[in-house]
Amino acid sequence: MAIRHGGNRPNKTGENRSRWEHIIRAKALDHIRSLVVLETKPADFLKVLQSGGVSINVYLRRICNFALDMNWLPWPIIPKRQWPPVRYKPKRVITKQESPERPAKSSRQEGHLRVS
């Protein structure tokens, strides 16, 4: 039986499972989807990393580490220090014009009972 990239992760549930299912369907992974894990080359991973964004980089690392932990790979496809760095976009503050109007807080907070 050949172990292929993109298999189901049965140990994931709820939101984590939906995130994994979403990332596994990403177009960036199409290049390695049909490859046998043991036959995957660093150039294959680098091609995926160039076509994807930050989340592809992060999840591909997780997939690779999972395959190593499960002993599906005898050694890393890309050594740890040679992975391209994760580059996040700069963060910014949402202005008042961009922010939707918030409803006013009620005098009685939910979950607290008033004792008289």
KOLLUM-38036 format. One line per 4 residues: number of its first residue (from 0); their letters; for each residue z, x, y of C-alpha. Coordinates in steps of 0.02 Angstrom, whole numbers, plus 50000, padded with zeros to 5 digits. Each point is the difference from the previous one (the first is absolute). Layout:
REM residues N
NUM> A> Z,X,Y; ... .
REM end
This chain:
REM residues 116
0> MAIR> 50000,50000,50000; 49950,50072,50168; 50119,49978,50145; 49904,49953,50156 .
4> HGGN> 50045,49996,50183; 50050,49833,50073; 50095,49925,49855; 50130,49865,50025 .
8> RPNK> 50175,50057,50042; 50109,49883,49895; 50162,50073,50069; 49960,49933,50175 .
12> TGEN> 50054,49825,50052; 49992,49890,50155; 49939,50080,50161; 49986,50172,49920 .
16> RSRW> 49883,49930,49867; 49890,49915,50130; 49990,50163,50100; 49948,50096,49844 .
20> EHII> 49872,49869,49953; 49929,50004,50176; 49986,50190,50006; 49927,50012,49825 .
24> RAKA> 49856,49887,50056; 49963,50110,50153; 49819,50056,50018; 50055,50180,50028 .
28> LDHI> 50058,50009,49818; 49831,49944,49932; 49948,50182,49978; 50138,50036,49872 .
32> RSLV> 50024,49826,49927; 49891,50030,49847; 50054,50181,49969; 50118,50051,49861 .
36> VLET> 50160,50070,50079; 49995,50163,49902; 49819,50033,50054; 50031,49970,50185 .
40> KPAD> 49966,50151,50112; 50076,50045,50169; 49831,49968,50083; 50008,49819,49938 .
44> FLKV> 50170,49975,50080; 49948,50085,50162; 49849,49884,50013; 50116,49850,49982 .
48> LQSG> 50120,50071,50130; 49859,50027,50125; 49937,49822,49981; 50173,49919,50011 .
52> GVSI> 50141,49995,50126; 50185,50036,49998; 50042,49870,49868; 49868,50068,49880 .
56> NVYL> 50072,50175,50024; 50178,49940,49966; 49958,49890,49851; 49883,50128,49921 .
60> RRIC> 50144,50124,50006; 50111,49870,49916; 49870,49967,49865; 49980,50186,49968 .
64> NFAL> 50188,50027,49992; 50019,49851,49883; 49866,50072,49883; 50091,50168,50001 .
68> DMNW> 50169,49918,49965; 49925,49902,49854; 49925,50162,49931; 49824,49929,50014 .
72> LPWP> 49953,50161,50091; 50048,50174,49942; 49997,50064,50181; 49972,49929,50175 .
76> IIPK> 49820,49963,50048; 50038,50060,50177; 50151,50115,50021; 50137,49924,50108 .
80> RQWP> 49976,50116,50149; 49811,49980,50002; 49999,49812,50028; 49932,49958,50172 .
84> PVRY> 50141,49951,50118; 50034,49817,50033; 49948,49967,50181; 50077,49844,50074 .
88> KPKR> 49930,49922,50159; 50109,50017,50155; 50125,49859,50021; 50015,49901,50160 .
92> VITK> 50107,49865,50075; 49939,49820,50009; 49992,49943,50181; 50065,49832,50062 .
96> QESP> 49821,49940,50024; 49961,50036,49816; 50162,49928,49933; 50003,49814,49955 .
100> ERPA> 50132,49895,50086; 50165,49997,49905; 50099,49839,49989; 50168,50003,50089 .
104> KSSR> 50150,50036,49889; 50106,49849,49959; 50184,50000,50044; 50044,49977,49818 .
108> QEGH> 49948,50144,49888; 49934,49955,49830; 50124,50035,49861; 50155,49995,50110 .
112> LRVS> 50114,49850,50004; 50104,49956,50150; 50183,49964,49964; 50084,49883,50125 .
REM end
